[in-house]
Amino acid sequence: MSGDRRIRHMALFWLNNPDSAEDRAMLAEGLETLREIEQVKTLHIGMPAPTEARDVVDHSWHVSESMAFDSVADQAAYQTHPVHQAFIARCGHLWERVLVYDIADFA
């Protein structure tokens, strides 16, 4: 994999207390702090869309974040960045599971 390709980083979070609006808000606020990291070029925070149920659609998660980096090196720097580490320390208790997809552009 070439390190000079743009990287999309998507994380899906399953909350310990999915019915808690406070927990969702706390996680969203924590995710917002990741905008402070220079390597993060874009950040989108979301929730499952109210689309129809189909076998190929997973609505089971509660909160998502999707961001872009200019390179694999930038994504690696993000992982160890103090703001990212502080987010995990402050909000990690909110989720029971997180699933990450790192996607490289074809060209």
Residue pairs with C-beta under 8 A, 6 or more apart in sequence:
1 72
1 104
2 104
3 71
3 72
3 73
4 71
5 71
5 72
5 104
5 105
5 107
6 68
6 69
6 70
6 71
6 104
6 105
7 68
7 69
7 70
7 71
7 72
7 74
7 75
7 102
7 103
7 104
7 105
8 66
8 67
8 68
8 101
8 102
8 103
8 104
8 105
9 66
9 67
9 68
9 69
9 75
9 78
9 100
9 101
9 102
9 103
10 64
10 65
10 66
10 67
10 100
10 101
10 102
10 103
11 64
11 65
11 66
11 98
11 99
11 100
11 101
12 61
12 63
12 64
12 98
12 99
12 100
13 27
13 61
13 62
13 63
13 64
13 65
13 94
13 95
13 97
13 98
14 60
14 61
14 62
14 95
14 96
14 97
14 98
15 23
15 24
15 27
15 62
15 63
15 94
15 95
15 96
16 23
16 93
16 94
16 95
16 96
17 23
17 94
18 62
23 94
24 47
24 62
24 63
26 91
26 94
27 63
27 91
27 94
27 95
28 45
28 63
30 87
30 90
30 91
30 94
31 43
31 45
31 63
31 65
31 87
31 91
32 43
32 45
33 83
33 86
33 87
34 40
34 43
34 65
34 67
34 78
34 83
34 84
34 87
35 43
36 83
37 78
37 81
37 83
37 84
39 69
39 70
39 74
39 75
39 77
39 78
39 81
40 67
40 68
40 69
40 78
41 67
41 68
41 69
41 70
42 66
42 67
42 68
43 65
43 66
43 67
44 65
44 66
44 67
45 63
45 64
45 65
46 63
46 64
46 65
46 66
47 62
47 63
47 64
48 59
48 61
48 62
51 57
51 59
53 59
61 99
69 75
69 78
72 104
75 102
78 84
